[in-house]
Amino acid sequence: DLVYSWGGGRHTIVTRCQRILSSYKQIKDIAQITPLFFSAIKDNKLGLLNFCLSLLKTQNEQRKLMNSCNELGLNAFMIAMKYGQRKPLHYLMETRRDLFDRNAIFVKDKKGATAVHYACRVDASYLILDIVLDLYREAQRMDYSKLMFLTDNDGKIPYDYYSGRSDGRTVKWILANCFGDIKDEKERLYQQLMLFFNVDKKGKNKMIDTSNCDSGSNATLNGLICSYFKLIDVVDEKKDLRLAAYCLLYLNKYSWSTIKLILKKVRDETQLAQILSVENGYKRNILYCVCYSNAHRHIIEYYLNEIVPDNHPCLLYQDDYNRDTALMRLIRKHGML
């Protein structure tokens, strides 16, 4: 824990660990070295990586260290991906390829996450993601578009790990480079949208349930939604119904023109009733989210006057957390009756 910790004394702790390990005549258990080894990868310290390997006398021991996992099931390759360290990646795969087992690229940690998941975690992650996707392609594991939908134990895909702190370059790179194997434009747009609207096993989606998204991703997603719903003639019962609902939940306070575009594609009142009943991860339906947000008054009036039937249950829905209804929200927040 001391080796992994941050703070002003970190360098001193690492130096002291090196001194202690150097005094040993023999390393009997590689577990004595692995924290320092993984810390070197995390901090981009190639000299420290060489030092750790030099403590082991045989190549078999060095190979065992190189391909070991920490208590979370992360190996050296995954840690380099997680922290966006390209030099340690090159060290593992090229400089010491005699020790590195390339099958370690494709393993999962104890959460079921892959290197692709962790490659999406860091800022400017497309630089790292490009590396791991090429490795998967060389091994002929699967198409890029399918790699983007690998799930961990919680049902999260790689994009769910994306921090969203950049200007949207990573998202644009993924959309431009990972869906080229899908030739049909409508299917490609559908899969790209599902990248944003993946719902995990807890029923949560980052685009609908959080604000953890950069402006670049928001602009990109708005464009995809508009393009897809312009292409379809009518909402497909099996494929598009929940997607339409997710888009409306996401757009609750954004583009009015796109909201109207989606709703015009709804086939009938039965479909509309189903869409209006879809809830986000906090069990809130579309009407409640619109009333809860700072949506413009004309958007609220559009839903109430033209979309929501007078007898639809969403009008009387009571939020579990706030203990209020859409009607109460309208009166309290928007002064509407």
NUZA-340446 format. One record per residue (C-alpha): y, z, x. Coordinates in steps of 0.5 Angstrom, whole numbers, padded with zeros to 4 digits, always signed. Layout:
BEGIN
YZX/...
This chain:
BEGIN
+0000+0000+0000/+0005+0001+0006/+0004-0005+0009/+0005-0009+0002/+0011-0005+0001/+0018-0007+0001/+0024-0003+0005/+0028-0002+0011/+0022+0001+0014/+0017-0005+0013/+0017-0008+0020/+0016-0001+0023/+0010+0000+0019/+0007-0007+0021/+0008-0006+0028/+0005+0001+0028/-0001-0002+0024/-0002-0007+0030/-0001-0002+0035/-0007+0003+0032/-0011-0003+0031/-0011-0006+0038/-0013+0001+0040/-0020+0000+0037/-0026-0002+0041/-0029-0005+0035/-0027-0007+0028/-0033-0005+0024/-0030-0007+0017/-0026-0012+0016/-0023-0008+0010/-0019-0005+0016/-0015-0011+0017/-0015-0015+0010/-0008-0012+0008/-0005-0014+0014/-0008-0021+0014/-0005-0022+0007/+0002-0019+0008/+0002-0024+0014/+0001-0030+0009/+0006-0027+0004/+0011-0026+0009/+0010-0033+0013/+0008-0029+0020/+0003-0034+0023/+0003-0029+0030/+0001-0024+0025/-0005-0028+0023/-0007-0030+0030/-0007-0022+0032/-0011-0020+0026/-0016-0026+0027/-0016-0024+0035/-0019-0017+0033/-0025-0020+0031/-0030-0022+0036/-0035-0027+0033/-0033-0033+0029/-0037-0031+0023/-0033-0024+0022/-0026-0029+0023/-0029-0033+0017/-0031-0027+0013/-0023-0025+0014/-0020-0032+0013/-0024-0032+0006/-0024-0025+0003/-0021-0023-0003/-0016-0017-0004/-0017-0012-0010/-0014-0017-0015/-0019-0022-0013/-0014-0026-0010/-0016-0030-0003/-0011-0032+0003/-0010-0039-0001/-0008-0036-0007/-0003-0031-0004/+0000-0037+0000/+0001-0041-0007/+0003-0034-0010/+0009-0033-0005/+0010-0041-0004/+0009-0040+0003/+0007-0047+0006/+0006-0046+0013/+0001-0041+0012/-0002-0046+0008/-0002-0051+0013/-0005-0046+0018/-0011-0044+0013/-0013-0052+0012/-0011-0055+0018/-0010-0050+0024/-0016-0046+0023/-0020-0051+0018/-0026-0049+0022/-0026-0042+0019/-0023-0044+0012/-0028-0045+0006/-0024-0051+0002/-0028-0048-0004/-0024-0042-0004/-0018-0047-0007/-0022-0047-0013/-0024-0040-0015/-0021-0035-0020/-0018-0028-0019/-0020-0022-0023/-0015-0025-0029/-0018-0031-0029/-0012-0035-0026/-0013-0041-0021/-0009-0043-0015/-0005-0048-0020/-0003-0042-0024/+0000-0039-0018/+0003-0045-0015/+0007-0045-0022/+0010-0038-0021/+0015-0039-0015/+0022-0042-0015/+0022-0050-0013/+0014-0049-0015/+0013-0057-0015/+0013-0057-0007/+0007-0052-0007/+0004-0055-0014/+0004-0062-0011/-0001-0059-0005/-0006-0056-0010/-0006-0062-0015/-0007-0066-0009/-0013-0062-0007/-0016-0062-0014/-0015-0069-0014/-0019-0070-0007/-0025-0066-0010/-0025-0070-0016/-0025-0064-0020/-0020-0066-0026/-0014-0070-0028/-0007-0067-0027/-0006-0067-0034/-0012-0063-0035/-0011-0058-0030/-0004-0056-0033/-0008-0053-0039/-0013-0049-0035/-0013-0042-0038/-0014-0035-0035/-0017-0029-0039/-0011-0028-0043/-0011-0036-0045/-0005-0037-0041/-0004-0044-0037/+0000-0045-0031/+0007-0046-0034/+0006-0039-0037/+0007-0037-0030/+0013-0041-0029/+0019-0036-0028/+0024-0041-0030/+0029-0039-0025/+0031-0046-0023/+0035-0051-0026/+0029-0055-0029/+0027-0059-0023/+0020-0056-0023/+0019-0058-0031/+0021-0065-0030/+0017-0066-0024/+0011-0063-0028/+0012-0068-0034/+0014-0074-0029/+0007-0073-0025/+0002-0069-0028/+0001-0073-0035/+0001-0081-0032/-0006-0081-0033/-0005-0081-0041/-0003-0088-0043/-0002-0087-0050/+0006-0085-0051/+0005-0081-0057/-0001-0077-0054/+0003-0076-0048/+0009-0073-0051/+0004-0069-0055/+0001-0066-0049/+0007-0065-0046/+0010-0061-0052/+0003-0057-0052/+0005-0055-0045/+0011-0051-0047/+0008-0049-0054/+0001-0046-0051/+0000-0039-0055/-0004-0034-0051/-0010-0030-0054/-0005-0025-0056/-0001-0030-0060/+0005-0030-0056/+0009-0036-0053/+0014-0036-0048/+0019-0041-0051/+0018-0038-0058/+0018-0031-0056/+0022-0030-0050/+0029-0033-0047/+0026-0033-0040/+0027-0041-0040/+0032-0044-0036/+0037-0049-0039/+0034-0055-0035/+0028-0054-0039/+0031-0053-0046/+0034-0059-0045/+0028-0063-0043/+0024-0060-0049/+0029-0062-0054/+0029-0069-0051/+0021-0069-0052/+0021-0066-0059/+0026-0071-0061/+0022-0077-0058/+0015-0075-0061/+0018-0074-0068/+0021-0080-0068/+0015-0084-0066/+0010-0081-0072/+0011-0083-0079/+0008-0076-0082/+0006-0070-0080/-0002-0070-0079/-0005-0064-0082/-0010-0062-0076/-0005-0064-0070/+0002-0064-0072/+0003-0058-0077/+0003-0052-0072/+0007-0056-0067/+0012-0058-0072/+0012-0050-0074/+0013-0048-0067/+0018-0053-0065/+0022-0050-0071/+0021-0043-0069/+0024-0045-0062/+0030-0050-0065/+0032-0044-0070/+0039-0044-0067/+0039-0050-0063/+0039-0058-0066/+0041-0059-0073/+0039-0066-0073/+0032-0065-0069/+0031-0060-0074/+0032-0065-0080/+0028-0070-0076/+0022-0066-0076/+0022-0063-0083/+0023-0071-0086/+0016-0072-0083/+0013-0067-0087/+0008-0070-0092/+0009-0066-0098/+0010-0059-0101/+0003-0056-0099/+0005-0058-0092/+0012-0055-0092/+0009-0048-0095/+0004-0048-0089/+0009-0049-0084/+0014-0044-0087/+0008-0039-0086/+0007-0040-0079/+0009-0034-0075/+0011-0033-0068/+0008-0027-0063/+0012-0022-0067/+0010-0024-0074/+0016-0027-0076/+0017-0033-0080/+0022-0039-0079/+0027-0037-0084/+0027-0030-0081/+0028-0032-0074/+0034-0037-0077/+0037-0031-0080/+0036-0026-0075/+0039-0031-0070/+0046-0033-0069/+0045-0040-0072/+0051-0043-0075/+0052-0042-0083/+0050-0049-0085/+0043-0049-0082/+0042-0043-0086/+0045-0046-0092/+0040-0052-0091/+0034-0048-0090/+0036-0044-0097/+0039-0050-0101/+0034-0056-0099/+0028-0053-0095/+0025-0046-0097/+0022-0046-0104/+0024-0041-0109/+0018-0038-0110/+0016-0038-0102/+0013-0031-0099/+0018-0032-0093/+0024-0030-0097/+0021-0023-0098/+0018-0022-0092/+0019-0015-0089/+0020-0015-0081/+0015-0010-0078/+0020-0007-0073/+0027-0008-0076/+0024-0006-0083/+0028-0011-0086/+0028-0018-0090/+0031-0025-0089/+0036-0023-0095/+0038-0017-0092/+0039-0020-0085/+0044-0025-0089/+0048-0020-0092/+0048-0016-0086/+0049-0021-0081/+0052-0027-0084/+0056-0024-0090/+0052-0029-0095/+0049-0027-0102/
